[in-house]
Amino acid sequence: MPPELVAAHRKLDKAVDAAYGKKSFVSEAERVAFLFERYQQLVNRPQPAKETTNAKDSV
């Protein structure tokens, strides 16, 4: 990998770590596992019930 790309990845990793309140991860695999776990928590949250409107009520 070009050195500029390596540096960009390290900078991004630090930003992600800071955004999630982590000082650092032991490995890249740990970082990815943490992010996927967080993603799963977000997509599996119960969604609020949508309000249904009656068509004749909106006239």
C-alpha positions as CSV (number, residue, x, y, z in Angstrom):
1,M,0.0,0.0,0.0
2,P,1.4,3.5,-0.8
3,P,2.6,5.3,2.3
4,E,0.0,8.1,1.8
5,L,-2.8,5.5,1.9
6,V,-1.4,3.9,5.0
7,A,-1.2,7.3,6.7
8,A,-4.8,8.0,5.7
9,H,-6.0,4.7,7.1
10,R,-4.3,5.4,10.4
11,K,-5.8,8.8,10.6
12,L,-9.2,7.4,9.9
13,D,-8.8,4.7,12.5
14,K,-7.9,7.3,15.1
15,A,-11.0,9.3,14.2
16,V,-13.2,6.2,14.5
17,D,-11.7,5.2,17.8
18,A,-12.3,8.7,19.2
19,A,-15.9,8.8,17.8
20,Y,-16.7,5.6,19.7
21,G,-14.8,6.5,22.9
22,K,-12.1,3.9,22.5
23,K,-8.5,4.7,23.1
24,S,-7.4,2.0,20.7
25,F,-8.1,-1.5,19.6
26,V,-5.7,-4.4,20.0
27,S,-6.0,-5.2,16.3
28,E,-7.8,-4.2,13.1
29,A,-9.9,-7.4,13.5
30,E,-11.0,-6.1,16.9
31,R,-11.9,-2.7,15.5
32,V,-14.0,-4.3,12.6
33,A,-15.7,-6.7,15.0
34,F,-16.6,-3.8,17.3
35,L,-18.0,-1.7,14.4
36,F,-20.1,-4.6,13.0
37,E,-21.5,-5.3,16.5
38,R,-22.4,-1.7,16.8
39,Y,-24.0,-1.8,13.4
40,Q,-26.1,-4.8,14.4
41,Q,-27.3,-3.1,17.5
42,L,-28.5,-0.1,15.4
43,V,-30.2,-2.1,12.7
44,N,-32.0,-4.4,15.1
45,R,-33.5,-1.7,17.3
46,P,-37.3,-1.8,17.5
47,Q,-38.8,0.7,15.2
48,P,-41.5,3.1,16.5
49,A,-45.0,2.3,15.3
50,K,-46.0,4.3,12.4
51,E,-49.2,6.3,12.7
52,T,-51.8,5.3,10.2
53,T,-54.1,7.9,8.9
54,N,-57.5,7.3,7.5
55,A,-57.9,8.7,3.9
56,K,-61.3,10.3,4.7
57,D,-59.7,12.0,7.8
58,S,-57.3,13.9,5.6
59,V,-59.9,15.7,3.5
